Amino acid sequence: MKTTNILLASIIAFSFFSCETTSENPQDLVAPVIDHADSEDEISPDHGEVFSESMDHIPVGFSVTDPSGVGQIKVNVHANFDGHSHARVLNDFERLAIDDIYAIDASNPDFQFPANSTKVNVNSVATDIFWSGPNSRLSGPVLAGMYDFSISATDVHGNQTSFADASSYITTIHIRTAYAPSITVNNLDDDELLGSHGKALTVTGEIRKPTDDLSAPLAFVWIKLGEEDDDGHDHDHNERVSNEDYVYDKMWGSSQWITDSQGPDLPNDQLIDLETLLTGENAIILPATGEHLDLTIRAEDVNGNTTEKTFHVDMD
């Protein structure tokens, strides 16, 4: 009986100790939560945000929360227009390549946050990403085009956010400049192109080499018509998929960024009239069914600067 009582007491003591330990140190397997900054309604930059020719930086605004404590935050920006290739730019233009690390002991004081922080709020000019002006991260002019912007985070236990489950934040933004190719469409009706089933789509406008001192001759044009792209990131801007995925898909000139990007010579490297280009065998014939499609026009200059614009097409 004495042995039984001792054993029972040991089991009770062990159970109590285990419960006490578990309650004090619960197992945390949940990654941090990335959301908008306290003073904002959305994460900045927003999904698919376009930075116009007059802008010089990406406003960075977000928050990261974790009840166990935020360990590290990573903000990354890299070129999307090059298809993640190793193509080299043979001029003074620079791709925006950012890898900002926020942590307790971050090398940049602007990226530091207090130890044991359960919420980190990022929303100041000091953490914005400039590509020109006195705070520029570059030594030369930025290469215009699409860039992937992402935020990922880890808590103090090593739990990480993921792109697979969308707990990390990622979007494709577009940096436009005064020296990148200019794309203009003139016959929009409430920001849409109008067309009829089975008929040729009329597109009036132009693709032009700007007059800016840094502008260069046109080298490549890609025009395609397909299903509307809602989120703007999953769509691959740099690989030419099967023509079956597009109602219309044609290229002119040669791109230094896109694989298999060869087409007939551009009609002109300074100015291309869209209505003239999209006639005859190059006419865009709309399908017999459906209501909405997206027309995407992409142009590159010989320096690799890229401009891409998408126009909604309403059919009846």
Backbone bond lengths (Angstrom), bond angles and torsions (degrees), N, CA, C in turn:
res aa  C-N    CA-C-N  psi(-1)  N-CA   C-N-CA  omega(-1)  CA-C   N-CA-C  phi
1 M - - - 1.458 - - 1.529 111.18 -
2 K 1.341 115.22 -40.97 1.469 119.31 179.81 1.518 110.84 -61.09
3 T 1.341 116.49 -41.53 1.475 121.10 179.69 1.516 110.14 -63.50
4 T 1.319 116.32 -40.22 1.476 121.21 -179.61 1.511 110.88 -64.24
5 N 1.337 116.51 -42.29 1.470 120.16 -179.88 1.522 111.75 -64.28
6 I 1.345 115.28 -40.34 1.476 119.61 178.69 1.515 110.66 -63.36
7 L 1.339 116.48 -43.13 1.463 121.28 -179.70 1.525 110.75 -63.87
8 L 1.349 115.95 -43.06 1.450 120.20 179.71 1.523 111.34 -63.32
9 A 1.331 115.59 -41.73 1.475 119.90 179.00 1.524 110.99 -63.27
10 S 1.317 116.08 -37.83 1.468 120.87 179.84 1.522 111.04 -65.24
11 I 1.337 115.51 -42.07 1.468 119.94 -179.59 1.519 110.37 -64.21
12 I 1.367 115.92 -43.26 1.463 119.88 179.86 1.526 110.81 -63.44
13 A 1.335 116.35 -42.82 1.469 120.68 -179.72 1.523 110.91 -63.66
14 F 1.327 116.26 -43.00 1.475 120.92 179.98 1.523 110.53 -63.89
15 S 1.363 115.25 -42.33 1.461 119.37 180.00 1.518 110.60 -63.34
16 F 1.349 116.59 -42.51 1.455 120.55 179.31 1.518 111.19 -62.76
17 F 1.339 115.67 -43.46 1.465 120.32 179.74 1.521 110.91 -63.32
18 S 1.336 115.95 -41.16 1.462 120.24 -179.14 1.508 110.65 -64.87
19 C 1.332 117.15 -44.23 1.461 120.70 179.89 1.513 111.02 -63.48
20 E 1.345 114.89 -42.15 1.463 119.32 -179.73 1.514 110.80 -63.10
21 T 1.347 116.22 -42.38 1.464 120.27 -179.69 1.517 111.12 -65.33
22 T 1.346 115.99 -42.09 1.455 120.76 -178.41 1.515 111.24 -65.48
23 S 1.360 115.17 -39.65 1.454 117.87 -178.75 1.523 111.17 -68.98
24 E 1.336 117.92 -31.68 1.459 120.84 -179.52 1.519 111.63 -80.87
25 N 1.326 117.50 -31.08 1.457 121.59 -177.55 1.527 109.92 -129.47
26 P 1.332 118.03 70.13 1.462 120.33 -179.45 1.520 110.61 -63.01
27 Q 1.311 115.94 147.64 1.454 120.33 179.70 1.522 109.29 -74.47
28 D 1.322 116.99 119.28 1.461 122.33 -177.79 1.521 108.53 -104.29
29 L 1.328 116.65 114.92 1.464 121.66 179.01 1.525 111.49 -120.43
30 V 1.329 116.37 14.38 1.458 121.07 -175.38 1.526 110.68 -103.19
31 A 1.331 116.16 132.13 1.464 121.46 -179.61 1.527 110.57 -75.26
32 P 1.320 118.00 160.19 1.466 121.16 177.03 1.536 111.61 -61.03
33 V 1.311 115.40 163.96 1.459 122.08 178.46 1.526 109.10 -109.82
34 I 1.332 116.01 126.48 1.463 122.23 178.04 1.525 108.22 -100.75
35 D 1.329 117.00 127.94 1.464 120.95 -177.35 1.528 108.68 -147.12
36 H 1.332 115.90 -173.36 1.466 120.03 -179.10 1.525 110.84 -72.85
37 A 1.315 115.89 160.52 1.460 121.48 176.53 1.525 109.64 -67.99
38 D 1.319 116.54 159.89 1.470 121.16 -174.87 1.523 112.97 -56.45
39 S 1.315 117.34 -38.02 1.458 120.39 -174.39 1.528 113.56 -93.03
40 E 1.333 117.06 6.07 1.461 121.11 -176.68 1.523 111.19 -122.98
41 D 1.346 115.44 167.69 1.467 121.27 178.42 1.525 112.54 -101.77
42 E 1.339 116.76 -18.73 1.459 121.62 -178.11 1.525 110.19 -136.56
43 I 1.316 115.99 156.90 1.466 120.54 171.05 1.522 107.49 -66.89
44 S 1.315 116.71 140.91 1.455 121.45 177.54 1.528 110.27 -117.41
45 P 1.350 116.90 128.74 1.462 128.46 6.24 1.518 112.38 -76.56
46 D 1.318 114.49 151.10 1.453 121.23 -178.95 1.535 109.65 -76.68
47 H 1.315 116.63 167.89 1.466 121.54 -179.39 1.528 110.57 -60.75
48 G 1.340 115.40 126.26 1.449 121.40 175.73 1.514 114.78 69.14
49 E 1.325 117.43 17.76 1.467 120.00 -174.89 1.531 111.99 -62.28
50 V 1.322 114.93 139.16 1.467 122.25 178.86 1.524 108.68 -107.83
51 F 1.330 116.39 128.74 1.455 122.44 177.19 1.520 108.01 -103.52
52 S 1.314 115.44 113.36 1.463 121.76 -171.34 1.517 112.18 -73.04
53 E 1.326 113.64 175.45 1.462 121.10 -176.39 1.527 113.13 -60.40
54 S 1.324 117.85 -24.68 1.470 121.20 -177.92 1.526 113.02 -87.46
55 M 1.333 118.22 -5.14 1.460 120.89 -176.46 1.524 111.07 -95.08
56 D 1.352 115.35 154.43 1.467 119.08 -176.09 1.529 113.28 -131.01
57 H 1.342 117.73 7.56 1.456 118.03 -178.55 1.530 111.94 -161.06
58 I 1.316 114.79 164.06 1.467 122.47 173.49 1.530 107.92 -100.27
59 P 1.326 119.22 113.81 1.463 120.04 172.86 1.535 108.69 -69.09
60 V 1.321 116.97 123.87 1.460 121.65 -178.10 1.522 108.86 -106.42
61 G 1.333 116.53 118.36 1.459 120.78 -179.49 1.515 111.49 -145.18
62 F 1.328 116.92 122.97 1.458 121.93 -179.89 1.527 109.20 -168.07
63 S 1.316 115.96 172.96 1.459 121.39 173.22 1.522 108.88 -135.31
64 V 1.336 115.71 154.69 1.458 122.30 175.08 1.520 107.58 -131.13
65 T 1.342 116.94 127.91 1.455 121.25 179.40 1.522 110.78 -124.79
66 D 1.317 115.46 146.05 1.457 122.29 174.38 1.528 108.01 -160.04
67 P 1.325 118.13 125.37 1.469 120.22 -176.42 1.522 114.11 -63.67
68 S 1.332 117.89 -24.78 1.462 120.71 178.88 1.525 112.44 -84.72
69 G 1.337 116.01 -18.62 1.461 120.64 -177.65 1.512 111.28 121.97
70 V 1.318 116.12 135.44 1.467 122.23 178.19 1.524 109.06 -78.87
71 G 1.334 116.22 131.42 1.459 119.83 -179.05 1.515 112.81 -95.40
72 Q 1.335 116.67 -53.85 1.470 120.91 -176.89 1.517 109.46 -154.59
73 I 1.330 115.96 148.26 1.463 122.44 177.24 1.526 107.53 -128.24
74 K 1.311 115.88 138.25 1.462 120.41 179.88 1.525 109.60 -124.69
75 V 1.328 116.33 126.87 1.466 123.10 174.29 1.525 107.53 -112.33
76 N 1.327 115.13 122.91 1.461 120.10 -175.54 1.527 110.58 -125.36
77 V 1.316 115.82 138.50 1.462 122.07 173.06 1.519 107.62 -132.61
78 H 1.323 116.44 128.06 1.463 119.57 176.40 1.523 109.71 -146.76
79 A 1.322 115.64 158.11 1.457 121.41 -175.77 1.518 111.42 -64.99
80 N 1.318 115.13 133.35 1.462 121.31 174.50 1.515 110.66 -100.19
81 F 1.339 117.08 -26.90 1.460 120.85 -173.56 1.520 113.65 -69.36
82 D 1.350 118.10 -13.76 1.460 119.49 -178.44 1.520 112.42 -96.64
83 G 1.323 117.97 7.85 1.452 119.88 179.77 1.515 112.62 63.32
84 H 1.340 116.49 22.44 1.465 122.13 -178.19 1.532 110.36 59.33
85 S 1.325 116.31 31.84 1.468 120.85 -179.81 1.518 109.84 -90.12
86 H 1.316 115.85 -175.75 1.459 121.19 179.30 1.522 110.95 -111.79
87 A 1.335 116.26 27.15 1.455 120.09 178.03 1.526 109.41 -60.06
88 R 1.320 116.45 143.03 1.457 121.18 -177.92 1.515 110.14 -105.51
89 V 1.320 115.80 139.13 1.453 121.55 177.96 1.514 108.29 -92.57
90 L 1.314 116.55 118.60 1.463 120.63 -175.82 1.524 110.63 -92.86
91 N 1.328 117.13 52.91 1.456 122.17 177.50 1.523 108.47 -161.04
92 D 1.323 116.84 -168.84 1.463 120.58 -174.57 1.523 113.88 -88.81
93 F 1.319 118.54 0.13 1.456 120.40 -179.97 1.527 110.35 -72.78
94 E 1.333 115.54 147.08 1.464 120.52 -177.01 1.525 111.20 -124.52
95 R 1.321 116.11 138.97 1.456 120.05 171.23 1.528 108.48 -75.78
96 L 1.311 116.18 143.45 1.459 120.74 174.32 1.530 107.63 -77.63
97 A 1.325 116.75 115.80 1.469 122.01 -178.65 1.527 107.99 -129.73
98 I 1.319 117.10 106.52 1.464 123.02 -172.52 1.518 110.16 -122.01
99 D 1.318 115.77 137.35 1.458 121.49 175.51 1.530 107.44 -142.80
100 D 1.334 116.41 74.80 1.464 121.90 -177.34 1.534 110.08 -84.47
101 I 1.336 116.18 128.42 1.463 122.14 179.69 1.529 108.91 -110.30
102 Y 1.334 116.71 120.05 1.454 123.08 175.54 1.528 108.00 -99.65
103 A 1.324 116.70 128.03 1.465 120.67 -178.53 1.530 109.61 -162.75
104 I 1.316 116.51 171.20 1.471 121.17 178.03 1.522 110.51 -58.75
105 D 1.336 115.42 -41.06 1.465 120.48 -176.44 1.516 111.76 -112.07
106 A 1.331 118.48 32.61 1.462 121.51 -179.92 1.525 110.67 -56.59
107 S 1.330 115.43 144.34 1.460 119.99 -177.97 1.527 111.95 -65.69
108 N 1.342 116.69 -31.20 1.455 121.22 176.86 1.529 108.45 -93.83
109 P 1.344 118.65 119.78 1.467 120.94 -178.42 1.528 113.59 -55.46
110 D 1.346 116.88 -29.27 1.461 120.28 179.94 1.525 112.01 -68.53
111 F 1.327 116.87 -17.34 1.469 120.88 -178.84 1.538 112.18 -103.72
112 Q 1.317 117.15 9.86 1.459 120.90 179.74 1.530 111.00 -89.68
113 F 1.335 116.45 148.28 1.456 121.32 172.70 1.528 108.56 -138.39
114 P 1.340 118.53 157.25 1.469 121.19 -174.96 1.527 112.75 -63.79
115 A 1.321 116.05 150.32 1.459 121.32 175.74 1.532 109.58 -62.23
116 N 1.326 115.54 149.50 1.464 123.42 178.58 1.528 113.01 66.37
117 S 1.330 116.91 21.50 1.465 119.64 178.72 1.523 110.16 -71.57
118 T 1.324 116.56 126.88 1.466 120.72 175.10 1.528 111.22 -93.57
119 K 1.335 116.11 -10.95 1.460 120.54 173.83 1.517 109.66 -145.67
120 V 1.321 115.77 131.52 1.463 122.33 176.87 1.518 107.36 -118.72
121 N 1.317 116.32 124.35 1.462 122.02 -178.85 1.529 108.83 -110.73
122 V 1.329 116.79 121.81 1.468 122.25 -178.62 1.519 108.23 -114.99
123 N 1.322 116.66 117.02 1.470 119.58 -178.87 1.524 109.75 -172.39
124 S 1.324 116.77 69.54 1.463 120.27 178.96 1.519 109.75 -148.37
125 V 1.316 115.80 159.41 1.457 121.10 179.67 1.522 110.64 -60.71
126 A 1.336 116.92 -30.77 1.467 121.05 -177.99 1.524 112.56 -62.96
127 T 1.334 117.46 -25.57 1.460 120.36 -178.78 1.530 112.27 -104.64
128 D 1.344 117.62 0.39 1.465 120.47 175.10 1.526 110.12 -68.62
129 I 1.322 115.64 160.35 1.466 120.78 -176.03 1.522 109.20 -112.34
130 F 1.334 115.87 107.97 1.468 122.29 -178.33 1.526 110.60 -96.57
131 W 1.350 115.22 139.92 1.470 119.28 174.45 1.528 112.26 -113.38
132 S 1.325 116.91 0.59 1.467 120.51 172.81 1.521 108.50 -153.96
133 G 1.347 116.49 169.00 1.451 120.91 -178.12 1.519 112.17 87.16
134 P 1.325 117.23 -176.00 1.474 121.68 -175.05 1.527 113.77 -64.80
135 N 1.325 118.25 -22.79 1.469 121.22 -179.63 1.525 113.11 -101.36
136 S 1.325 116.54 15.95 1.464 120.60 -175.95 1.525 111.84 -61.91
137 R 1.332 115.89 141.87 1.468 121.38 174.79 1.529 110.95 -84.07
138 L 1.338 117.05 -5.81 1.465 121.66 -175.74 1.522 111.13 -112.14
139 S 1.313 115.47 156.53 1.467 120.28 176.15 1.523 111.67 -95.44
140 G 1.338 117.30 -10.40 1.461 122.17 179.48 1.512 110.00 -137.77
141 P 1.342 117.96 -175.95 1.466 120.72 -179.93 1.526 111.51 -68.29
142 V 1.329 115.77 145.06 1.462 121.14 -178.05 1.521 110.60 -74.11
143 L 1.320 117.04 145.25 1.458 121.50 171.22 1.519 108.11 -75.29
144 A 1.318 116.81 121.75 1.452 120.89 -179.99 1.520 110.14 -72.91
145 G 1.330 116.24 144.63 1.454 119.58 176.85 1.512 112.35 151.52
146 M 1.328 115.51 -164.25 1.457 123.11 -179.03 1.529 110.65 -84.14
147 Y 1.323 115.39 137.86 1.462 121.40 176.50 1.530 109.22 -132.47
148 D 1.328 116.04 143.03 1.456 121.15 173.08 1.529 108.81 -89.20
149 F 1.318 116.30 128.65 1.466 122.83 177.34 1.529 107.26 -115.81
150 S 1.345 117.48 129.95 1.461 119.50 -178.57 1.521 111.92 -140.64
151 I 1.336 114.84 153.74 1.460 123.23 174.43 1.525 107.47 -129.86
152 S 1.316 116.87 128.09 1.462 121.89 174.34 1.523 108.24 -132.67
153 A 1.332 116.60 158.65 1.463 119.57 -175.30 1.524 110.97 -148.30
154 T 1.340 114.78 155.59 1.460 123.22 177.61 1.518 108.45 -131.84
155 D 1.336 117.41 142.23 1.463 118.71 176.23 1.534 110.20 -93.01
156 V 1.329 116.86 -178.09 1.467 121.32 -174.82 1.527 112.37 -68.28
157 H 1.341 117.50 -16.10 1.461 121.37 178.51 1.525 112.13 -95.24
158 G 1.337 116.49 -0.32 1.463 119.81 179.18 1.510 114.70 92.06
159 N 1.322 118.61 2.75 1.466 120.41 176.40 1.523 109.64 -69.65
160 Q 1.325 116.74 129.53 1.452 121.44 -173.39 1.526 111.45 -114.98
161 T 1.326 115.43 146.01 1.460 119.36 169.66 1.528 108.57 -71.81
162 S 1.324 116.17 164.00 1.462 120.26 -174.70 1.524 110.50 -139.74
163 F 1.331 115.50 147.49 1.468 119.59 174.08 1.524 110.16 -77.68
164 A 1.323 116.42 -26.20 1.470 120.86 -177.57 1.526 111.45 -64.40
165 D 1.341 117.37 -37.85 1.465 119.54 -179.18 1.531 112.15 -105.80
166 A 1.338 115.72 11.37 1.474 122.34 176.31 1.519 113.68 67.11
167 S 1.343 118.38 16.53 1.464 119.68 174.96 1.526 110.85 -78.90
168 S 1.339 117.13 -22.72 1.460 120.80 167.29 1.530 107.61 -85.47
169 Y 1.317 116.22 156.49 1.462 120.60 -178.94 1.517 109.04 -104.84
170 I 1.344 116.07 132.61 1.461 119.32 176.40 1.520 109.60 -147.89
171 T 1.318 115.26 141.14 1.456 121.16 176.10 1.521 109.02 -152.27
172 T 1.318 115.73 160.83 1.456 120.99 174.29 1.523 108.17 -104.08
173 I 1.323 116.19 123.63 1.461 121.75 177.79 1.525 108.79 -108.97
174 H 1.317 116.61 164.89 1.460 121.07 -178.39 1.524 108.85 -127.58
175 I 1.323 115.83 118.40 1.466 121.77 174.94 1.514 108.33 -95.95
176 R 1.320 116.62 116.04 1.465 121.98 177.48 1.524 108.97 -105.73
177 T 1.299 115.93 147.40 1.464 120.65 -179.18 1.523 110.01 -133.99
178 A 1.333 115.20 165.41 1.461 120.28 -179.26 1.518 111.99 -70.73
179 Y 1.330 117.46 -17.18 1.468 119.79 -177.88 1.526 113.48 -101.36
180 A 1.332 118.56 -8.55 1.462 121.20 176.86 1.527 109.51 -75.76
181 P 1.334 118.61 160.10 1.470 120.58 179.65 1.523 112.04 -52.48
182 S 1.326 115.96 143.15 1.455 122.21 179.14 1.526 109.37 -99.30
183 I 1.340 116.89 131.38 1.467 122.51 177.89 1.523 107.81 -120.90
184 T 1.323 116.09 123.70 1.463 121.17 -179.34 1.520 109.62 -131.02
185 V 1.331 116.64 130.64 1.470 122.29 172.35 1.525 107.35 -118.80
186 N 1.351 116.19 126.13 1.460 120.65 -170.71 1.524 114.97 -98.58
187 N 1.317 118.58 -19.87 1.474 119.87 -172.05 1.524 112.94 -102.52
188 L 1.325 116.75 44.71 1.456 121.42 176.87 1.520 110.52 -84.40
189 D 1.324 115.67 143.91 1.459 122.70 175.92 1.519 107.09 -121.57
190 D 1.353 116.64 108.73 1.472 120.77 -173.42 1.527 110.70 53.35
191 D 1.327 115.07 46.59 1.466 123.49 176.89 1.525 113.32 67.30
192 E 1.329 118.90 16.78 1.456 121.94 177.92 1.519 110.75 -127.95
193 L 1.326 115.35 153.75 1.454 121.58 169.00 1.524 107.42 -91.55
194 L 1.321 116.63 139.06 1.454 121.24 -178.75 1.527 109.44 -109.69
195 G 1.344 116.05 137.94 1.451 120.36 179.73 1.514 111.67 -151.78
196 S 1.322 115.64 170.99 1.459 121.60 -178.97 1.520 110.30 -118.08
197 H 1.320 115.50 146.27 1.463 121.17 179.39 1.528 111.03 -55.45
198 G 1.331 114.96 131.49 1.458 120.79 176.24 1.509 114.97 77.47
199 K 1.306 117.80 0.07 1.458 121.81 -178.59 1.532 110.69 -107.64
200 A 1.337 115.25 163.24 1.467 120.49 177.16 1.524 109.40 -72.77
201 L 1.327 115.80 136.78 1.460 121.46 177.24 1.524 109.50 -82.26
202 T 1.318 115.90 126.81 1.463 120.59 177.94 1.522 109.88 -87.31
203 V 1.324 116.56 124.79 1.460 122.54 177.22 1.523 107.46 -129.42
204 T 1.315 116.66 112.81 1.457 120.10 177.21 1.520 109.18 -109.28
205 G 1.300 115.46 138.70 1.459 120.80 -177.42 1.511 109.82 153.13
206 E 1.338 116.04 -160.12 1.461 118.51 -175.51 1.518 111.82 -156.63
207 I 1.318 114.15 158.36 1.462 123.30 168.34 1.522 105.45 -115.17
208 R 1.319 116.29 125.82 1.467 119.01 -169.70 1.529 111.71 -135.09
209 K 1.319 116.06 147.37 1.461 122.31 167.08 1.524 106.79 -78.84
210 P 1.340 118.84 120.83 1.469 120.62 -179.18 1.527 111.93 -66.45
211 T 1.319 114.43 171.61 1.464 120.05 -179.87 1.523 113.05 -92.37
212 D 1.324 117.66 -0.61 1.463 121.55 179.50 1.528 110.41 -58.26
213 D 1.328 116.23 147.65 1.470 120.74 -178.25 1.527 112.37 -60.53
214 L 1.331 117.90 -25.92 1.460 120.71 -178.81 1.528 113.35 -92.62
215 S 1.322 116.73 -1.94 1.462 119.28 -178.81 1.519 110.79 -72.51
216 A 1.337 115.92 158.03 1.461 122.17 -176.34 1.528 109.89 -140.39
217 P 1.326 117.85 163.26 1.473 120.46 -179.86 1.527 112.50 -58.10
218 L 1.317 114.90 152.30 1.458 121.10 177.19 1.522 110.33 -68.57
219 A 1.330 116.50 145.37 1.462 120.73 -179.47 1.523 113.01 -126.05
220 F 1.340 116.95 -23.05 1.468 118.73 -170.95 1.516 110.47 -157.74
221 V 1.331 115.79 140.59 1.462 122.43 174.67 1.525 108.25 -136.37
222 W 1.339 116.05 134.48 1.467 122.59 178.36 1.515 107.04 -131.14
223 I 1.339 116.30 121.70 1.457 121.83 179.29 1.524 108.39 -123.55
224 K 1.337 116.04 128.26 1.460 119.88 -178.83 1.524 109.77 -144.26
225 L 1.330 114.85 151.49 1.453 122.24 -179.31 1.515 108.46 -129.73
226 G 1.336 117.08 123.74 1.454 119.85 -177.56 1.520 111.89 -156.82
227 E 1.331 115.69 -169.05 1.457 120.70 -179.16 1.526 110.76 -62.14
228 E 1.328 115.35 149.96 1.456 120.50 179.39 1.520 110.55 -60.38
229 D 1.329 116.06 136.24 1.461 122.67 178.99 1.520 107.72 -102.79
230 D 1.335 116.03 109.40 1.463 119.49 -172.02 1.514 114.26 -76.97
231 D 1.366 117.65 -39.31 1.461 116.56 -172.08 1.510 114.35 -101.16
232 G 1.332 117.84 -16.28 1.456 119.41 173.05 1.497 115.92 76.65
233 H 1.360 118.49 -3.74 1.463 117.05 178.86 1.515 112.74 -111.06
234 D 1.343 117.63 -42.04 1.454 119.54 -176.30 1.519 111.74 -64.57
235 H 1.325 115.81 -25.60 1.448 119.59 179.14 1.525 109.95 -66.60
236 D 1.337 116.51 128.23 1.466 120.01 -178.38 1.518 109.41 -87.21
237 H 1.320 116.75 117.04 1.454 121.86 -177.24 1.523 112.41 -83.51
238 N 1.321 117.68 -4.35 1.461 119.21 -166.60 1.523 115.45 -125.60
239 E 1.304 117.20 2.73 1.450 119.67 177.04 1.509 109.08 -126.14
240 R 1.308 115.72 133.01 1.455 119.61 179.56 1.515 108.43 -86.10
241 V 1.326 115.84 107.91 1.455 120.62 -178.88 1.515 109.41 -84.09
242 S 1.327 116.27 179.74 1.454 120.99 -178.85 1.517 111.39 -55.05
243 N 1.335 116.41 140.25 1.455 120.59 178.31 1.524 112.33 -59.75
244 E 1.343 117.15 -19.43 1.454 120.56 179.25 1.526 111.13 -65.93
245 D 1.325 117.33 -19.45 1.460 120.94 -179.99 1.529 112.21 -82.50
246 Y 1.312 117.23 -6.91 1.454 121.36 -179.49 1.527 110.15 -132.79
247 V 1.316 114.94 145.26 1.459 120.46 173.78 1.527 109.27 -70.23
248 Y 1.320 115.63 -33.38 1.470 122.27 -178.71 1.518 107.91 -144.87
249 D 1.331 116.85 137.47 1.469 120.56 -176.82 1.527 108.92 -158.88
250 K 1.346 115.99 99.71 1.460 119.47 -178.85 1.523 111.29 -138.01
251 M 1.339 115.00 148.73 1.455 122.59 179.84 1.526 110.04 -126.67
252 W 1.332 114.20 151.49 1.460 121.62 173.26 1.525 108.07 -133.26
253 G 1.318 117.39 142.05 1.456 120.99 -179.24 1.516 111.39 79.51
254 S 1.325 116.17 -155.55 1.462 121.31 -177.00 1.524 110.42 -141.11
255 S 1.337 115.84 133.61 1.460 121.57 179.29 1.527 109.90 -98.28
256 Q 1.322 115.67 141.19 1.463 118.87 174.99 1.521 111.62 -86.47
257 W 1.342 117.21 -4.31 1.449 120.44 -176.61 1.523 114.26 -107.30
258 I 1.326 117.41 -35.83 1.458 120.86 -168.87 1.524 111.15 -97.71
259 T 1.315 116.16 134.19 1.451 122.19 176.32 1.533 109.72 -67.21
260 D 1.341 116.50 141.99 1.472 121.86 178.59 1.526 111.26 54.70
261 S 1.316 115.89 51.52 1.467 120.67 -173.90 1.522 112.07 -114.28
262 Q 1.305 117.14 49.34 1.453 121.04 -178.22 1.519 110.35 -106.93
263 G 1.324 116.65 134.59 1.459 121.17 177.59 1.511 109.93 -144.65
264 P 1.320 117.59 179.34 1.464 120.01 176.88 1.525 110.56 -61.04
265 D 1.322 116.69 160.61 1.461 121.23 -178.48 1.529 111.02 -57.96
266 L 1.321 114.83 146.01 1.452 119.31 172.97 1.531 109.18 -63.19
267 P 1.324 117.59 142.80 1.464 118.54 177.96 1.529 112.81 -66.74
268 N 1.347 116.26 -22.85 1.463 120.54 179.50 1.524 107.35 -163.96
269 D 1.325 117.87 143.12 1.465 120.16 -179.68 1.525 113.11 -97.90
270 Q 1.343 116.88 6.79 1.459 121.25 178.36 1.531 112.21 -114.84
271 L 1.326 115.75 -40.78 1.459 121.19 -176.15 1.521 110.01 -150.77
272 I 1.343 116.29 128.18 1.459 121.72 178.38 1.522 108.40 -123.57
273 D 1.333 116.09 120.81 1.453 121.16 177.18 1.525 108.63 -83.17
274 L 1.339 117.17 120.53 1.461 121.16 -174.09 1.524 112.34 -67.46
275 E 1.308 117.47 -38.87 1.461 119.67 -179.25 1.520 111.07 -63.98
276 T 1.336 116.87 -37.89 1.462 121.02 177.62 1.521 111.08 -71.81
277 L 1.343 116.55 -40.32 1.458 120.60 -179.05 1.525 111.29 -63.85
278 L 1.330 116.48 -39.37 1.464 120.83 -172.69 1.525 111.71 -97.29
279 T 1.319 115.39 51.73 1.462 121.86 176.10 1.517 109.56 -127.36
280 G 1.333 116.43 170.18 1.462 120.90 178.36 1.514 111.66 61.10
281 E 1.328 116.77 -130.77 1.458 121.01 -179.08 1.527 112.45 -70.13
282 N 1.325 116.99 -13.23 1.467 120.90 178.31 1.531 112.91 -97.50
283 A 1.328 116.92 5.56 1.464 119.91 -179.45 1.527 110.69 -64.67
284 I 1.325 115.92 145.96 1.465 121.90 177.74 1.530 107.95 -92.57
285 I 1.336 116.96 107.38 1.458 121.73 179.61 1.528 108.82 -94.42
286 L 1.315 116.12 120.27 1.455 120.66 -177.80 1.532 110.97 -74.29
287 P 1.327 117.42 149.74 1.475 120.64 -179.53 1.527 111.64 -68.34
288 A 1.327 114.93 166.37 1.469 120.76 -177.00 1.515 112.53 -78.54
289 T 1.333 117.15 -15.60 1.464 120.57 -178.96 1.529 109.84 -133.38
290 G 1.330 114.83 169.61 1.453 119.82 178.06 1.516 111.78 103.10
291 E 1.348 115.00 167.30 1.461 120.12 -178.31 1.521 113.50 -121.89
292 H 1.346 116.34 -38.38 1.460 119.19 -173.96 1.522 111.42 -135.28
293 L 1.324 116.18 140.23 1.457 123.34 174.16 1.527 107.86 -141.04
294 D 1.331 116.65 168.57 1.459 122.73 175.77 1.520 109.73 -114.53
295 L 1.321 116.07 129.00 1.463 121.65 173.19 1.519 107.80 -101.71
296 T 1.332 117.44 118.74 1.455 122.41 -179.64 1.523 109.81 -111.32
297 I 1.319 115.71 128.70 1.465 122.14 177.90 1.523 107.72 -118.79
298 R 1.319 115.96 123.35 1.467 122.04 179.86 1.523 108.77 -122.22
299 A 1.330 115.87 134.97 1.464 120.96 178.34 1.522 109.75 -134.10
300 E 1.324 116.09 140.87 1.469 122.56 176.85 1.519 109.37 -124.53
301 D 1.343 116.10 149.48 1.456 119.41 170.58 1.531 109.22 -101.08
302 V 1.313 116.93 177.87 1.461 120.38 -175.18 1.528 112.24 -69.27
303 N 1.336 117.08 -15.25 1.468 120.58 176.63 1.524 112.74 -87.80
304 G 1.327 116.97 -4.98 1.452 120.33 -179.83 1.518 114.77 94.65
305 N 1.342 117.79 -2.77 1.462 119.50 175.89 1.525 109.84 -66.18
306 T 1.329 115.88 134.01 1.460 121.24 -172.01 1.520 111.04 -124.95
307 T 1.328 115.00 136.71 1.459 121.43 171.66 1.514 107.77 -124.03
308 E 1.332 116.28 133.78 1.463 120.85 178.51 1.520 108.94 -135.29
309 K 1.331 115.69 131.23 1.455 121.04 178.23 1.532 109.25 -132.10
310 T 1.329 115.38 143.11 1.455 121.55 178.94 1.519 109.81 -119.67
311 F 1.328 114.79 133.95 1.454 121.65 -177.92 1.537 109.03 -123.11
312 H 1.321 116.57 130.88 1.460 120.78 178.31 1.536 109.21 -74.18
313 V 1.324 114.90 139.52 1.469 121.45 178.71 1.526 108.31 -115.78
314 D 1.325 116.20 123.33 1.456 122.54 178.48 1.525 108.38 -104.22
315 M 1.335 117.24 124.45 1.461 121.19 -176.32 1.521 110.87 -113.45
316 D 1.336 114.77 147.80 1.473 118.95 173.67 1.520 110.00 -137.67
